[in-house]
């Protein structure tokens, strides 16, 4: 008997959904039957603000080069017959997060699924050169942002007695990242948050798991140094970068009833980069 992922009747909130992994996640959850709200710092109709510059190079490049697909992704989801919202939200601003969740609940009826995808990764520097402002920024976005969103949806999931939270970690958080002190530290923190939410959520029907991606062929990957990318790819067992869809498929599974007895796990979607490879 074939097993199908069916998220019909569920409402998902995906942060950082304007491109890359977040966009793939949102579209995949919708194809599985969920209504999807997409929250991102960048929204096409509000993409003229230099405020995005303080969130790093990738946000600025996305804004200036038109690599923002928040509203168009919501349109694509609606064309599938699902409901969808495109919402501008800074996950570091708790008032904005609370307002975003309130709007999703008000217009779509609930938040059953949260995918904490919003993150920053746009600088490399050895520890003695780590800039304090970038350390603070990455902590606010990558870790406090996930905390803010999870805590905002928590009461709604508890009330319904059902919830799925998927946090986006990284192999940098499990293996360390040379020249990535702030990124690797915050992603390791995301894993600790995941385990705690899993332990506390279980009695309320809420599961929480972490996806641990390796090198994935997103827009950010293609903007990075080609030689560095190849070194990482060569370290994988599968000898190729992953596809955003690989991550999205894993997330859809974890959000479904097929994964009802899975919580607190770190699911590597990394082509085996975490293994010892000759």
Order of alpha helices (4+ residues) and beta strands (2+ residues): beta-alpha-beta-alpha-alpha-beta-alpha-beta-alpha-alpha-beta-alpha-alpha-beta-alpha-alpha-alpha-beta
